[in-house]
Amino acid sequence: MNCWRNYTRFRTLYQILDDLGATIDIHRQSTPHDELVDRLQQHDGPRTVVILDEVDQLEDPSVIYDLHSLPQFAIICIANKEEELFSRVDDRLVSRLRSSEHVRMDKYHDEQLYDILRARAKWGLNEDVITDDQLYRIADAAAGDARLAIGILRTAASKADRENQERITNDILLDAAEDARAQIKQKSIDSLTPHQRVVYNIVRDHEPLGPSEIHDRYTEKVDDPRTKRTVRTYLSKMVQYNLVDAEGTSRDREYSLVGSEAASPMQ
């Protein structure tokens, strides 16, 4: 379950029911949330594992409690920073989450990224299309981000193929690194919820801005504004996805767009 796409309580519950094949008589516009929970409670099939990816994107994290209370479902929550998730849920759910098993995934280091890239080059490209040195350069430029590393390799291979090159040249690699970063950035922007997109546009148009001024401008642009705390969560998420940059302490912090010069260069 992609919680960035299914960020409301209704969307999350509906998508789970849809995956279970239980949405035939559910109307998106008129069915109450509680009826969706009741429908899940009636599920009598095999115990189901629900994986909530980007769970900190949920606008109403109480849906986690809804699911946690149903014995028919086992829940796996994936988030970038668990403390930010805990800060948005009530104490009863925090207690349950803290007592659950936790698995921490650290950033990849260069050797691990090289191994990932080497395997893909071995099975996806002809021999000698790319050198080990170039794979290490990709790993270094990606700075622990496997998605970016794989994106650079894929883009470079596609570009070499279009240009009828037998090998990936260093110039192709440089262009691919820039293109892959731009593609990932645009994908992240396209994934923003409507309220997050308003916040992003405010930072883009008026940077640098502090969180209070961002929230003031945001409340002028939307009909149903979220709280200052929620907007700070939006900003934190954008920092994690390298869309905006935060400078200063919590008292005098300012946000601005991440420029291309902030990316780790391809040496």
NULUMDREN-840625 format. One line per 3 residues: number of its first residue (from 0); their letters; for each residue x, y, z of N, C-alpha, C, CB. Coordinates in steps of 0.001 Angstrom, whole numbers, m for minus. Glycine has a CB too. Example, Ala and Ser with C-alpha at 12.3 -4.5 7.8 and 13.67 -1.06 7.14 Angstrom:
# residues 2
0) as) 13190/m5690/7800/12300/m4500/7800/13200/m3300/7800/11308/m4473/9046 | 12850/m2250/7080/13670/m1060/7140/12900/30/7870/14084/m598/5725
***
This chain:
# residues 267
0) mnc) 849/m1186/0/0/0/0/891/1245/0/m964/1/1232 | 799/2034/m1052/1549/3272/m1139/748/4381/m458/1862/3632/m2619 | 1174/4770/747/421/5770/1514/644/7182/992/808/5705/2981
3) wrn) 1627/7371/127/1774/8679/m500/643/8871/m1500/3161/8819/m1195 | 261/7788/m2181/m848/7867/m3136/m2191/7751/m2424/m719/6767/m4199 | m2265/6853/m1451/m3510/6633/m697/m3359/7269/682/m3843/5098/m573
6) ytr) m3372/8599/717/m2974/9317/1921/m4125/9614/2878/m2317/10594/1537 | m5375/9447/2438/m6499/9674/3345/m6937/8356/3977/m7680/10333/2597 | m7664/8470/5064/m8163/7264/5740/m9061/6463/4802/m8936/7639/7029
9) frt) m9934/7155/4084/m10850/6462/3178/m10078/5736/2084/m11847/7452/2555 | m9131/6422/1459/m8381/5801/360/m7629/4558/828/m7396/6805/m246 | m7042/4644/2014/m6289/3503/2531/m7198/2309/2758/m5579/3874/3832
12) lyq) m8299/2530/3467/m9227/1432/3754/m9838/886/2468/m10337/1901/4708 | m10193/1789/1566/m10809/1359/305/m9833/510/m509/m11266/2583/m520 | m8563/932/m575/m7586/198/m1375/m7359/m1203/m828/m6268/955/m1424
15) ild) m7330/m1331/496/m7174/m2662/1098/m8367/m3541/739/m7027/m2558/2638 | m9562/m2990/879/m10762/m3752/520/m10767/m4101/m965/m12028/m2958/877 | m10312/m3176/m1780/m10268/m3435/m3220/m9310/m4581/m3535/m9847/m2167/m3982
18) dlg) m8155/m4596/m2867/m7201/m5689/m3069/m7770/m7026/m2605/m5898/m5395/m2328 | m8686/m6961/m1638/m9340/m8182/m1150/m10565/m8547/m1987/m9749/m8012/311 | m10889/m7708/m2972/m12055/m7964/m3811/m13370/m7725/m3113/m12019/m9356/m4306
21) ati) m13391/m6735/m2211/m14595/m6513/m1399/m15143/m5100/m1544/m14296/m6790/61 | m15038/m4519/m2742/m15513/m3140/m2925/m16650/m3035/m3940/m14363/m2253/m3366 | m17292/m4143/m4260/m18305/m4143/m5322/m19424/m3142/m5041/m18895/m5543/m5486
24) dih) m19923/m3102/m3814/m21063/m2235/m3494/m20663/m1036/m2640/m22135/m3034/m2774 | m19396/m656/m2688/m18930/504/m1931/m18862/1709/m2862/m17540/229/m1279 | m19462/2818/m2420/m19476/4036/m3221/m18460/5021/m2644/m20903/4665/m3259
27) rqs) m17554/5482/m3477/m16483/6364/m3016/m17010/7661/m2401/m15557/6689/m4166 | m18127/8151/m2898/m18615/9454/m2453/m19487/9391/m1207/m19384/10098/m3553 | m20122/8246/m956/m21139/8231/96/m20924/7196/1195/m22458/7999/m517
30) tph) m19994/6277/1027/m19808/5236/2038/m19038/5789/3238/m19064/4022/1438 | m19580/5685/4457/m18875/6179/5649/m17609/5364/5931/m19806/6137/6871 | m16644/6016/6578/m15401/5340/6931/m15657/4124/7814/m14459/6305/7635
33) del) m16550/4288/8791/m16797/3192/9731/m17331/1955/9026/m17777/3633/10809 | m18045/2161/7942/m18546/1006/7195/m17399/246/6531/m19566/1454/6135 | m16370/978/6111/m15204/316/5535/m14489/m522/6586/m14241/1348/4934
36) vdr) m14363/28/7797/m13740/m727/8890/m14570/m1964/9210/m13584/157/10151 | m15896/m1805/9247/m16773/m2955/9505/m16589/m4027/8437/m18249/m2510/9558 | m16438/m3600/7195/m16256/m4558/6110/m14933/m5326/6277/m16288/m3832/4747
39) lqq) m13895/m4625/6701/m12625/m5297/6965/m12757/m6266/8133/m11523/m4272/7253 | m13533/m5862/9133/m13737/m6716/10300/m14447/m8015/9917/m14542/m5971/11370 | m15241/m7978/8867/m15971/m9161/8422/m15131/m10079/7535/m17213/m8742/7679
42) hdg) m13930/m9646/7204/m13071/m10458/6335/m12772/m11793/7006/m11753/m9710/6004 | m13107/m12892/6336/m12927/m14214/6940/m11979/m15092/6130/m14272/m14908/7082 | m11174/m14475/5278/m10181/m15236/4522/m8925/m15463/5347/m9831/m14514/3221
45) prt) m7863/m15959/4717/m6597/m16169/5435/m6084/m14858/6019/m5535/m16780/4497 | m5330/m14953/7106/m4771/m13736/7711/m3922/m13012/6665/m3916/m14075/8987 | m4118/m11722/6595/m3522/m10918/5533/m2484/m9959/6106/m4605/m10139/4772
48) vvi) m1343/m9865/5432/m303/m8906/5805/m508/m7634/4992/1131/m9497/5571 | m678/m6515/5681/m842/m5216/5030/440/m4414/5247/m2097/m4446/5590 | 1104/m4060/4159/2339/m3278/4240/2011/m1830/3892/3444/m3851/3283
51) lde) 2208/m947/4843/1929/481/4650/3247/1196/4373/1208/1099/5904 | 3543/1384/3102/4776/2065/2708/4558/3575/2755/5229/1618/1288 | 5599/4305/3204/5483/5754/3403/4345/6054/4373/5246/6482/2050
54) vdq) 4272/5290/5463/3137/5401/6379/3049/6783/7016/3236/4343/7463 | 4188/7488/7103/4157/8832/7678/3490/9846/6750/5566/9288/8001 | 3081/9403/5559/2342/10274/4646/843/10314/4942/2560/9821/3224
57) led) 369/9410/5777/m1064/9363/6068/m1524/10662/6734/m1389/8156/6972 | m2564/11265/6186/m3097/12480/6800/m3768/12164/8130/m4091/13168/5857 | m4366/10993/8233/m5024/10571/9473/m4436/9226/9894/m6584/10472/9290
60) psv) m3377/9253/10714/m2723/7995/11088/m3569/7088/11965/m1449/8291/11794 | m4778/7527/12344/m5642/6649/13139/m6020/5390/12367/m6906/7395/13567 | m5849/5426/11038/m6138/4228/10246/m5215/3080/10652/m5988/4526/8738
63) iyd) m4027/3409/11153/m3119/2359/11637/m3758/1652/12822/m1731/2952/12036 | m4385/2430/13702/m5065/1834/14855/m6236/977/14390/m5556/2929/15828 | m6972/1450/13383/m8079/656/12831/m7586/m728/12429/m8717/1370/11613
66) lhs) m6492/m757/11700/m5973/m2022/11184/m5335/m2861/12279/m4964/m1764/10082 | m4642/m2179/13206/m3958/m2899/14286/m4956/m3616/15188/m3103/m1934/15116 | m6160/m3098/15259/m7164/m3687/16155/m7883/m4881/15530/m8184/m2635/16550
69) lpq) m7607/m5156/14259/m8271/m6266/13571/m7347/m7477/13526/m8691/m5854/12139 | m7718/m8568/14191/m6830/m9737/14247/m6628/m10416/12899/m7375/m10739/15222 | m7482/m10109/11926/m7346/m10729/10603/m6154/m10173/9819/m8625/m10525/9801
72) fai) m5561/m9084/10337/m4512/m8407/9583/m3251/m8245/10425/m5001/m7041/9097 | m2117/m8455/9781/m818/m8127/10369/m291/m6899/9634/197/m9341/10273 | 238/m5939/10374/606/m4649/9795/2120/m4473/9795/m62/m3502/10568
75) ici) 2655/m4069/8657/4053/m3656/8549/4060/m2194/8127/4853/m4556/7527 | 4651/m1340/8959/4712/95/8667/6132/463/8232/4281/938/9910 | 6247/1157/7115/7546/1593/6608/7566/3116/6598/7826/1016/5176
78) ank) 8558/3698/7280/8662/5158/7359/10126/5557/7354/7952/5705/8628 | 10393/6795/6955/11766/7286/6967/12244/7561/8391/11881/8551/6121 | 11379/8163/9197/11743/8498/10570/10594/8127/11491/12094/10004/10707
81) eee) 10818/7109/12316/9720/6617/13148/9281/7646/14176/10127/5337/13849 | 10194/8470/14663/9814/9444/15683/8822/10466/15133/11054/10157/16224 | 8960/10806/13867/7998/11737/13267/6623/11096/13159/8477/12192/11881
84) lfs) 6598/9801/12911/5317/9093/12886/4717/9050/14283/5493/7662/12333 | 5537/8710/15279/5038/8613/16652/4502/9948/17155/6142/8118/17579 | 5078/11045/16690/4658/12360/17181/3259/12732/16701/5650/13422/16739
87) rvd) 2733/11988/15719/1436/12340/15134/314/11394/15540/1545/12362/13636 | 618/10390/16341/m421/9433/16734/m635/9505/18241/m39/7985/16304 | m1777/8996/18704/m2082/9092/20129/m1300/8044/20920/m3592/8923/20369
90) drl) m1320/8207/22242/m473/7397/23116/m768/5906/23022/m638/7848/24540 | m2035/5553/22842/m2375/4134/22796/m1721/3458/21597/m3894/3949/22743 | m1641/4170/20482/m1017/3589/19295/504/3623/19403/m1473/4330/18036
93) vsr) 1050/4697/19978/2501/4767/20179/2968/3581/21003/2899/6089/20868 | 2225/3268/22066/2586/2141/22921/2612/838/22131/1610/2027/24090 | 1626/643/21290/1567/m586/20494/2704/m634/19472/209/m697/19779
96) lrs) 2977/498/18852/4030/518/17845/5404/315/18470/3996/1829/17076 | 5633/931/19620/6937/786/20264/7184/m645/20730/7047/1737/21445 | 6114/m1360/21059/6276/m2744/21519/6378/m3733/20363/5115/m3131/22417
99) seh) 6205/m3247/19141/6321/m4114/17971/7790/m4291/17600/5525/m3533/16776 | 8048/m5243/16740/9425/m5467/16292/9833/m4368/15318/9571/m6864/15630 | 11055/m3854/15499/11555/m2778/14651/12749/m3275/13836/11949/m1545/15502
102) vrm) 12794/m2908/12584/13929/m3225/11715/14431/m1910/11129/13527/m4249/10575 | 15678/m1572/11421/16241/m313/10931/17102/m588/9698/17078/393/12044 | 16837/163/8639/17592/23/7395/18454/1267/7201/16636/m189/6176
105) dky) 19768/1090/7260/20675/2218/7069/20899/2474/5579/22021/1958/7777 | 21458/3641/5276/21798/3947/3893/22839/2956/3381/22318/5393/3766 | 22778/2675/2095/23804/1838/1482/25134/2586/1466/23393/1424/45
108) hde) 26233/1858/1657/27540/2470/1428/27984/2147/3/28593/1967/2473 | 29094/2744/m414/29495/2667/m1819/29707/1237/m2300/30758/3459/m2033 | 30306/396/m1461/30562/m986/m1875/29253/m1736/m2115/31404/m1716/m815
111) qly) 28273/m1495/m1274/26976/m2152/m1457/26297/m1672/m2736/26064/m1890/m247 | 26361/m366/m2979/25776/159/m4210/26500/m394/m5430/25821/1692/m4217 | 27819/m497/m5325/28574/m1083/m6447/28102/m2504/m6722/30093/m1077/m6149
114) dil) 27922/m3301/m5679/27463/m4685/m5860/26088/m4728/m6536/27404/m5411/m4501 | 25205/m3823/m6119/23869/m3756/m6728/23976/m3414/m8209/22990/m2711/m6002 | 24809/m2428/m8523/24970/m2004/m9912/25677/m3061/m10748/25742/m697/m9974
117) rar) 26686/m3701/m10164/27441/m4727/m10883/26522/m5866/m11306/28591/m5265/m10013 | 25628/m6283/m10401/24698/m7375/m10722/23771/m6973/m11865/23869/m7766/m9477 | 23275/m5741/m11834/22384/m5292/m12906/23119/m5157/m14231/21743/m3962/m12536
120) akw) 24361/m4675/m14182/25146/m4571/m15408/25452/m5957/m15976/26453/m3803/m15144 | 25721/m6917/m15100/26047/m8277/m15549/24882/m8908/m16295/26437/m9155/m14358 | 23681/m8770/m15748/22521/m9443/m16326/21774/m8596/m17355/21578/m9839/m15233
123) gln) 21998/m7294/m17342/21223/m6439/m18234/21987/m5826/m19390/20626/m5365/m17457 | 23328/m5851/m19321/24140/m5222/m20357/25148/m6212/m20922/24862/m3988/m19803 | 25601/m5939/m22130/26668/m6747/m22702/27973/m6488/m21960/26832/m6450/m24203
126) edv) 28881/m7419/m22071/30164/m7292/m21383/30918/m6075/m21902/31010/m8569/m21567 | 31586/m5379/m21009/32430/m4218/m21319/31644/m2973/m21742/33396/m4582/m22409 | 30319/m2981/m21563/29549/m1773/m21866/29867/m675/m20858/28037/m2077/m21865
129) itd) 30106/m1065/m19607/30444/m106/m18556/31561/m689/m17708/29201/238/m17679 | 32471/153/m17259/33617/m316/m16484/33311/m318/m14991/34841/555/m16767 | 34118/m1067/m14253/33969/m1067/m12798/34198/326/m12227/34943/m2062/m12159
132) dql) 35168/1050/m12792/35436/2405/m12306/34206/3295/m12474/36637/3015/m13050 | 33510/3152/m13588/32300/3948/m13802/31200/3559/m12820/31800/3780/m15239 | 31086/2268/m12515/30088/1830/m11532/30391/2416/m10159/30043/293/m11453
135) yri) 31681/2466/m9793/32050/3070/m8510/31740/4568/m8511/33547/2836/m8213 | 31925/5220/m9642/31615/6649/m9723/30119/6885/m9554/32095/7231/m11063 | 29313/6010/m10147/27860/6120/m9952/27516/5943/m8480/27105/5071/m10809
138) ada) 28110/4922/m7848/27833/4650/m6433/28204/5846/m5567/28597/3404/m5964 | 29340/6462/m5860/29786/7615/m5081/28850/8801/m5283/31220/8000/m5466 | 28442/9037/m6525/27560/10171/m6812/26186/9991/m6188/27419/10361/m8313
141) aag) 25737/8738/m6070/24402/8475/m5517/24342/8701/m4017/23979/7058/m5828 | 25488/8698/m3336/25557/9024/m1904/24574/8210/m1060/25288/10504/m1700 | 24554/6893/m1284/23723/6017/m461/22320/5792/m974/23640/6562/892
144) dar) 21938/6443/m2056/20581/6347/m2599/20552/5313/m3722/20090/7730/m3117 | 20047/4121/m3431/20022/3048/m4429/19127/3408/m5603/19550/1741/m3797 | 18027/4090/m5334/17118/4473/m6416/17824/5367/m7423/15881/5184/m5856
147) lai) 18612/6321/m6919/19340/7213/m7811/20426/6454/m8564/19953/8374/m7025 | 21162/5592/m7871/22238/4836/m8517/21699/3995/m9669/22949/3935/m7495 | 20626/3269/m9416/20022/2428/m10457/19469/3301/m11579/18900/1539/m9863
150) gil) 18902/4446/m11221/18377/5359/m12230/19463/5890/m13149/17668/6511/m11565 | 20629/6220/m12595/21741/6701/m13420/22192/5614/m14387/22922/7153/m12535 | 22349/4389/m13883/22775/3279/m14744/21756/3033/m15857/22971/1995/m13911
153) rta) 20484/3000/m15501/19440/2751/m16501/19421/3853/m17564/18061/2650/m15821 | 19503/5101/m17109/19464/6224/m18045/20683/6224/m18956/19379/7546/m17287 | 21855/5913/m18392/23082/5866/m19194/23007/4767/m20246/24305/5647/m18293
156) ask) 22504/3596/m19866/22389/2487/m20813/21413/2833/m21939/21932/1207/m20088 | 20299/3452/m21588/19310/3833/m22601/19875/4878/m23558/18038/4370/m21932 | 20614/5831/m22999/21198/6890/m23830/22245/6313/m24775/21827/7989/m22949
159) adr) 23088/5409/m24286/24096/4772/m25140/23435/3980/m26262/25004/3851/m24307 | 22344/3305/m25937/21625/2525/m26947/21033/3438/m28020/20512/1689/m26288 | 20443/4553/m27604/19853/5481/m28575/20910/6078/m29496/19105/6600/m27850
162) enq) 22112/6262/m28963/23187/6873/m29743/24039/5832/m30460/24066/7720/m28843 | 23609/4561/m30397/24327/3461/m31055/25780/3360/m30598/24280/3638/m32564 | 25985/3615/m29309/27313/3488/m28718/27481/2082/m28143/27534/4564/m27617
165) eri) 28640/1483/m28389/28900/147/m27858/29241/189/m26379/30027/m517/m28628 | 29699/1348/m25910/30075/1498/m24509/29460/2783/m23949/31622/1513/m24350 | 29297/2796/m22644/28835/4004/m21963/30036/4910/m21746/28130/3664/m20602
168) tnd) 30046/6039/m22417/31160/6970/m22271/30983/7811/m21010/31275/7878/m23512 | 32070/8482/m20618/31984/9341/m19433/31034/10515/m19660/33373/9861/m19053 | 30991/11022/m20894/30054/12107/m21192/28608/11631/m21052/30297/12653/m22612
171) ill) 28332/10421/m21529/26990/9852/m21375/26658/9703/m19901/26883/8485/m22091 | 27641/9281/m19115/27421/9078/m17683/27092/10392/m16987/28652/8437/m17039 | 27794/11453/m17359/27523/12763/m16762/26102/13227/m17081/28542/13801/m17262
174) daa) 25716/13088/m18347/24356/13480/m18739/23311/12624/m18032/24182/13365/m20261 | 23603/11327/m17905/22652/10403/m17278/22441/10745/m15813/23141/8959/m17410 | 23511/11152/m15130/23384/11502/m13714/22447/12689/m13538/24763/11818/m13109
177) eda) 22603/13691/m14402/21736/14875/m14326/20294/14514/m14663/22240/15977/m15279 | 20121/13714/m15714/18767/13329/m16132/18071/12480/m15077/18817/12567/m17453 | 18798/11538/m14478/18196/10644/m13480/17754/11428/m12255/19186/9540/m13070
180) raq) 18573/12386/m11832/18190/13224/m10689/16928/14027/m11011/19347/14176/m10302 | 16878/14570/m12222/15710/15366/m12610/14451/14507/m12663/15946/16034/m13970 | 14584/13283/m13162/13429/12385/m13248/12915/12017/m11863/13795/11116/m14024
183) ikq) 13836/11702/m10955/13439/11326/m9599/12802/12515/m8882/14654/10806/m8802 | 13385/13698/m9077/12821/14893/m8448/11412/15150/m8956/13710/16118/m8713 | 11209/15049/m10273/9886/15302/m10830/8886/14267/m10352/9941/15311/m12351
186) ksi) 9327/13017/m10241/8436/11966/m9741/8013/12257/m8306/9122/10589/m9823 | 8953/12745/m7493/8625/13093/m6108/7647/14262/m6062/9900/13439/m5322 | 7851/15257/m6924/6932/16398/m6972/5543/15944/m7392/7453/17479/m7938
189) dsl) 5488/15081/m8401/4196/14587/m8889/3464/13765/m7833/4396/13747/m10147 | 4212/13203/m6883/3606/12365/m5849/3062/13168/m4671/4616/11365/m5348 | 3368/14456/m4610/2894/15272/m3496/1371/15320/m3480/3470/16693/m3583
192) tph) 814/15324/m2281/m632/15494/m2146/m988/16938/m2509/m1111/15143/m691 | m2268/17235/m2758/m2631/18613/m3120/m2162/19658/m2107/m4126/18715/m3275 | m2306/19369/m823/m1873/20335/196/m351/20456/213/m2388/19919/1591
195) qrv) 354/19344/57/1812/19398/15/2296/20188/m1197/2398/17984/m9 | 1588/20032/m2304/1992/20748/m3520/1843/22254/m3332/1156/20278/m4728 | 803/22680/m2626/647/24107/m2336/1832/24607/m1513/m681/24372/m1585
198) vyn) 2219/23838/m491/3360/24219/350/4638/24283/m485/3535/23221/1520 | 4845/23283/m1323/6037/23259/m2182/6074/24488/m3089/6065/21969/m3034 | 4953/24813/m3699/4902/25964/m4605/5182/27274/m3874/3541/26035/m5288
201) ivr) 4731/27370/m2626/5001/28574/m1831/6500/28724/m1602/4253/28519/m475 | 7158/27631/m1232/8611/27682/m1037/9300/28034/m2352/9142/26329/m494 | 8853/27418/m3431/9456/27679/m4751/9337/29152/m5148/8790/26800/m5823
204) dhe) 8193/29743/m4880/7921/31100/m5360/8439/32192/m4435/6449/31278/m5550 | 8673/31871/m3147/8996/32930/m2186/10218/32614/m1323/7809/33181/m1293 | 10992/31618/m1681/12141/31217/m860/13115/32374/m640/12872/30044/m1516
207) plg) 13856/32340/504/13697/31419/1642/12595/31904/2580/15029/31278/2419 | 11948/30943/3232/10843/31264/4130/10931/30425/5398/9490/31037/3430 | 10500/31029/6523/10367/30284/7760/9039/29547/7798/10494/31213/8960
210) pse) 8896/28574/8686/7674/27762/8729/6411/28556/9029/7825/26689/9754 | 6508/29588/9861/5306/30375/10178/4802/31131/8959/5595/31360/11316 | 5726/31735/8214/5315/32470/7016/4784/31516/5951/6491/33286/6456
213) ihd) 5387/30336/5857/4883/29334/4910/3451/28967/5258/5777/28071/4913 | 3200/28744/6550/1848/28358/6964/856/29495/6723/1836/27953/8450 | 1276/30733/6977/381/31873/6745/m14/31961/5270/1054/33190/7194
216) ryt) 958/31816/4391/670/31874/2954/m186/30683/2526/1981/31906/2142 | 97/29540/3122/m646/28313/2798/m2124/28445/3173/m26/27102/3525 | m2408/28995/4360/m3804/29124/4800/m4596/30080/3909/m3856/29611/6250
219) ekv) m3899/30996/3236/m4574/31920/2327/m4956/31254/1005/m3686/33123/2057 | m4326/30130/701/m4495/29513/m615/m5409/28293/m617/m3162/29123/m1153 | m5720/27728/554/m6533/26505/587/m7789/26740/1417/m5721/25315/1163
222) ddp) m8808/25960/1135/m10088/26111/1839/m10106/25398/3184/m11216/25585/978 | m9352/24314/3285/m9371/23510/4508/m7937/23302/4992/m10077/22139/4267 | m7310/24370/5523/m5888/24287/5861/m5595/23311/6993/m5376/25648/6235
225) rtk) m4446/22653/6885/m3970/21772/7937/m3253/22599/9005/m3032/20679/7359 | m2947/21961/10122/m2314/22655/11239/m854/22981/10921/m2402/21805/12516 | m280/23872/11728/1138/24194/11573/1999/22944/11732/1561/25262/12593
228) rtv) 1610/22099/12660/2370/20872/12889/2363/19983/11648/1800/20107/14088 | 1221/19875/11006/1129/19057/9797/1961/19653/8673/m329/18918/9352 | 1939/20973/8532/2737/21622/7494/4222/21411/7759/2414/23127/7421
231) rty) 4632/21435/9022/6036/21145/9337/6385/19714/8944/6315/21368/10841 | 5428/18798/9121/5646/17418/8686/5808/17357/7173/4480/16516/9134 | 4993/18118/6453/5135/18184/4995/6549/18636/4619/4083/19148/4387
234) lsk) 7006/19694/5271/8323/20247/4955/9429/19248/5269/8556/21545/5730 | 9290/18561/6395/10279/17553/6761/10352/16451/5710/9950/16954/8130 | 9190/16053/5206/9143/15019/4172/9819/15503/2895/7689/14613/3881
237) mvq) 9618/16749/2547/10240/17291/1342/11755/17388/1493/9659/18665/1020 | 12215/17655/2710/13658/17648/2964/14209/16242/2765/13970/18154/4395 | 13509/15244/3300/13951/13858/3164/14044/13436/1705/13007/12931/3910
240) ynl) 13156/13965/878/13141/13599/m536/13914/14589/m1403/11714/13500/m1027 | 14725/15411/m752/15644/16296/m1469/14920/17269/m2401/16633/15472/m2268 | 13732/17690/m1985/12990/18694/m2743/13231/20095/m2192/11497/18375/m2724
243) vda) 13317/20206/m871/13617/21492/m245/14764/21315/732/12370/22069/473 | 15400/22421/1037/16532/22426/1951/16160/23239/3180/17805/22997/1269 | 16578/22779/4354/16310/23487/5610/17623/24013/6177/15599/22554/6641
246) egt) 17660/25292/6469/18847/25921/7037/18496/26561/8367/19436/26970/6069 | 19397/26422/9346/19191/27051/10639/18617/26090/11666/18285/28236/10493 | 18513/26576/12903/17960/25783/13991/16439/25812/13926/18455/26303/15356
249) srd) 15811/25070/14819/14347/25024/14826/13734/26399/15076/13860/24044/15884 | 14464/27271/15782/13931/28599/16110/13962/29538/14898/14729/29216/17268 | 15027/29457/14078/15166/30399/12957/15300/29675/11615/16381/31304/13177
252) rey) 14712/28510/11522/14855/27693/10309/14179/28354/9118/14267/26296/10532 | 14828/28221/7964/14264/28701/6708/14364/27607/5656/14985/29984/6232 | 13382/27591/4767/13307/26562/3730/13466/27192/2354/11974/25792/3816
255) slv) 14184/26493/1500/14352/26915/110/14432/25674/m765/15624/27806/m65 | 14280/25856/m2062/14359/24716/m2971/15784/24199/m3048/13856/25099/m4368 | 15918/22899/m3232/17227/22297/m3450/17633/22571/m4888/17212/20762/m3148
258) gse) 18804/23177/m5080/19295/23432/m6431/20102/22264/m6946/20134/24696/m6465 | 20328/22233/m8241/21089/21134/m8842/22512/21092/m8320/21101/21262/m10357 | 23031/22239/m7865/24393/22254/m7349/24518/21514/m6031/24866/23671/m7181
261) aas) 23371/21224/m5381/23420/20524/m4099/23615/19036/m4271/22163/20781/m3315 | 23437/18525/m5481/23571/17095/m5715/25030/16682/m5662/22959/16709/m7059 | 25275/15452/m5232/26630/14928/m5210/27131/14816/m6647/26688/13550/m4485
264) pmq) 28252/15462/m7006/28677/15495/m8402/29237/14157/m8864/29714/16577/m8604 | 29173/13931/m10177/29788/12761/m10778/31237/13116/m11073/29029/12307/m12074 | 32163/12514/m10349/33581/12852/m10505/34166/12159/m11733/34375/12459/m9242
***
